[in-house]
Amino acid sequence: MKDVIYKCLTKHMCIVTCICSVTFFSSCKPRSLKSEHIIMGINGPIAADSLGTALIHEHVFLDWSGADSIQPENWNSEEAFLKILPELKKLSAWGVKSFFECTPHYLGRNPLLLKRLADSTGLNIITNTGYYGAVHDKYLPSHAFTETADQLAARWIDEFENGIEGTGVKPGFIKISVDGDSTLSAIDEKLVRAAARTHLKTGLTIVSHTGPDTPAYNQVQILRDEGVSPAAWVWTHAQHGTSEMQMELAKQGAWISLDGLGWTEPIAGDSTRILKYLSDIQSLKDEGLLQHVLIANDAGWYTYGKPDGGHYQPHTLLFTLFVPLLLKNGFTQADIDTLLVINPREAYALRQRSIE
């Protein structure tokens, strides 16, 4: 067993040290964060222990045009701001302090809009770097296919070090995506390796839109091959995987993100979807793995190209429907705090989580 010591120095943070023990089948557990640990927000570093109640997977603005068609210069950010602002203001009633906006580059990432929303609401809003490889690569720029994993990582590291496209806004996590078939394509594997290398240079957590078991398992193996602990990786949309794989990867240190709760309101008495979330979280808790679980709505969003941005799904269903369901089924307020306060700060605090 060897100690891993990480020291990270940037323009905006002090030296951060994280010491933990790792073996091949146990990961650097992100517990007992030090006061120096930070999360990178829209307006600069946030002390991890002040993150508060956090929604770790939400969206406010999307453009589904595709990487070869997207034209950010045509976005009406003023119209979007006026529609989104009231939705974010609703969150104050639920004590939400931090909001992770997961829209990636080439799919509508809009850092200046996010900054304006953060300034207008007081929310800690966190954006991302990385590329989205799902939907058969529709949202990948052409250079993603020709550049190496190191070259892609260099782009993402540059955003962390120097800001996104001249805005000065820095990402607080890496957002990637893979197609949910049984294997990872060559481009999906490259995205995972680029994310791993970016993590080792920046300490940013890897958030991967994944879904089913097999691509989740395969990504963890690639991360291990790159020397990255599963503790640096979030299995996004893990509700589409099995409880057995959720537990297996959580035991290795991965974060199990059950993040479609914004769309689970029973329709015509059908509560199947929300009960699947309850069952998954209950199974993880029974195995002593609640400290590896993240929950969110994956709700929103203003859609570019639709009249008035289309339907905007509120970010509140988690609080109005799911938290009461948890409490009714034996979860305590301490469990809710673990899911919404403790786990987000542990998952996203900047530090290298490597294995040897």
N, C-alpha and C positions, 0 to 999 in steps of 0.2 A: 504494500500500500504506500502510495507516495502523496506528498502534499503538493497542491497546485497553488501557486501564489501569483496573483495578477495585479499589476500596477498600471493604471491608465491615466495619462495626463493629456488634457486638451486645453484649449483656450478658455473653456468655461467650467472646468471642474478641477477639484483638488485631486491629489493622488488617492486612488481608491484601492484598497487591498482586501482581497477575499481569499481566505485560506480554508481549504476543505480537503477531505480525503476521498479518493476515488479508487474503484477497482473496475474491472471490465463490466461487471454486472450491477454496479451501483454507481450513481452519478453524483456529481458535485451538487449537493442539495442547497438550494438558494434560501437558506434559513438564517436567522440572526443577522440581518442586514445591519451594517454599521451606519452611523449618522451621516457619514460622508457620501453614501450611495445616492445616486441621482437617477432620474428619468428625464430624458430630453423632450421638452414640450415645445409648442409653437413659439412661445416667448422666452425660451431658454431653459436652463436646468431647473428641475423641480426636485426638492428633497424627497426621496422615496417614502420616508415615513410621514410625509404630509400629503400623499396622493389622495387619501380619503376614499370614499365610496366611488368606485370606478366602473364604467361600462367599457369593456375591453374590445368589443367588436361592433362598431356602428358605422353608418354612412350618412353623409349629408348631401353629397352631390355626385352624380354619375353621368358619364357620356359613353354610350354603348356603340359609338360609331366604328370603333376598331382602330388599331394602331396606324394603319395606312390611310385613315380618313379623318382622324380627329383633328379639330382646328380650335384650340383653346382661345385664339384671338376672337372667336365668334361667340364665346360664352357670355351670357347676360348675368354677370355675378351680382349686380344690384337686385334684379328680380329674384334671384336665388336667395340672396341674403334676407330679403323681406319675408320670404316664405319659410325659411329655415329657422330664423331667430325665435319666433314664438314657440316652435317645437322644442328648442333647446332650453328656453326659459322655463318650460314645464318641469324640467328635471330638478330645479331647486327645491320643489316641494318634497322630493324624495331624498334630499340630501346628497345628490350626486355632485361630486367635486371634480372628477376627471373623466375624460371622454376620448377614447382611442378611435380615430377615424381611419378606417381600413381601406379606403379607396386607393388603389395603386396608380402609379404612373401609366399613362396611355389609356386610362379608364376613367379619368375625370379628377385625378388628384389636383387640388386647387388650394395651394398653401396660403395665398393672400386672402382668399375668402375665409379660410379657417382661422387665420390670424384676426380678421375683423370680427368673426363670431366669438372667438376667445375674449377679445377685448370688450365686446358688448355684453357678454354673459358672466364673465369671471370664471368660466370653466377652464381647467387645464386641458387643452386639446393637444393631442399627440398625433402626428402624421408619420409617414413611413417612406422608406426607400425600397427598391426591389422591383421585380417584374412579375406579371401575372400570366402563367402559362396554360391555364385551363381554357375551355371552350375551343379546343383544337387550335390553340396558339393565335387566336384572332387579335389578342391585345398585346402581342409581342412585336417590338420594332424589328426591322430587317436586320439591324446589326446584332441582335441577340442570337441569330442563327450563324453568323460568321465569326463572331468574337469568341475567345476562349473564356472559360470560367474566371480566370484571373483578370481578364480585361473587363468583364462585367462587374466583378467585385470592385475593381478600381473605380468604376463609375459610381457605385453605391457608397464606397468609402469617401469619395470626394464630396458627395452630398452631405455626409455626416460631418466632415471636417470643414467644409466651406459653405454649406447651405445649398438649398434647392434652387437652381436656375436663377441665381442672382437675387433671390428674395431675402436671403439671410435666415430663412426658416430651416431648421435642421430636423432630420427624422429621428423618431424615438424608437423605431423598431424596423425590422426588415419584413416586407410583405411579399411572399411569393405564392405561386399557385401551380398545381399539377393537375393533369387530367385524371379522372377517377377510375381509369381502366385497371386491369390486373397487373400491369407492369408500368414502369416509368419509361417514357420515350427518351431519346438521346438529349433533346432540348430540356426536358423536365429534369433529368439527372444533372445537366449542366447548371440549371438554375439553383438546384439544391447545393451543389458544390460551391457555386459563387456565393450563396448565402452563408455557407459554413465559413468560407474564407473571409467574408465581410465581418462575420461575428468575431472571429479570432483577432481581427484588427481593431474592432470598435467596441465589442461587448454588447452590441445590439441583439435583442432577442429575435429569433426567426419565427414568424407567424406564417404558417403554410396552409392555404386553402386546399383541403385534401379530400375529406369524405371517407371512403371505405377503408377497410383494414389493410389490404395489400399495399397500396401506395403509401400508407402511413408507416407500415413496418419497413418497407424498402427505403424510405427516406431516413429513418433512424439508422439503418445499416450504412448508408452513405455518410451520414454525419459522423458516425463512429470511425469510418475509414478516413475521414478528414480530421479526426482528432477532436471532434466537438461532442460534448456531453448531450444526451437527450434533454437535460435540464434547460438547455438553451433553445428548445424547440416547442412550439405550440401546435398541437394537432387541431387545426381549425375545422369546424363542422364534424367533430367526432361523433355527433349524434347519428351520423350515417354509418358508423362502424358498429361492431359488436361489443357487448359488455366485456367479453373475454379479452379482446384486444385492447380495449381501454385500460383494463386492469394490468395487462402485461406491460404495456408501454409506460403506464404511470409508475409501476414498480421500478422501471429503469430510470425514472426521473422526469419523463416527458409531462408536459402540461396538456390536460384533456379539456378542450374547449367545446362546451355545449352551448351553441351560440345562435340558435334560430328562434329564440323564445318570443321575439316580437311578432311572430306569425302563427302562434299556437292557440289563439282563442278558439274554443270549440265552436264548430258550425253545425247547426241542427243536431246538437247533442253529441257530436262525435269528438271525444276527448282523447283519441288514440295518440295523437302527436305529443300532447303535453304529458301524458302518462308515460311515454317512452323516456322523456327527460327525467321524470321523477324516478323511474326504475333504474336508469343508468346512474344517477347521483346516489341513490340509495345503495346500490351494489358497491360503488366506489367507497362510500362511507363505511359500509360494513367491513370492507377489507382494510380499513385504516388509511385510505388514500384520498380523503377529502382535501388534504392540503395540496393536491395536484390538479384540482378542478377549477376551471374558469367558466363563468356563465355570462351571457349577453343576449341582446335582442337581434343583432344583425338587421336593424330596422332603419328607416328613413324612406326615401331620399328624393331630392329634387333631381329629375331626369331631364338632361338637356335634350331639346328637340320636341318635347311634349308640351302642349299648351299649359301654361302656368306650372311647368315642371311635373305635371302628372300627380298621382296620388302620393301623399307623404305618410308613411306608416309611423305612428308615434313610437318614441323610445321608452314607453312607460309600462308595457304589458308585463315585463318581468316583475315589476313592483305591484301592479294591481291584481295579477293573476297567479304568477308562479311562486313568489315569496310566500303569500298566504297558503298556497298548497303545500309548500315545504313545512311551514310551521304546523299545519294541520296534521302532517304525517310524521311528527316526532322530531323534526329538526329544531334546533334551538336558535336563539338570536346569535349566540356565539358561532354557530355553524354558518349563519347568513353573513356575519362579519368576516369569517374565513373566506367565503366565496367572493365577496364584493369589496373587501378592504385589504385583508392580509395577502391573499394569493396574488392579486394584480401587482402589488408593489414588489412581491418576491419574484414574480415571473419577469417583470420588465425592467428592474433595476439594472443599470449598466455595469456589467462585469463579465470577464471572460469565463466561460464554463467549458473547460477542456478535459480531455481524458488522455492518458499516456499508456 
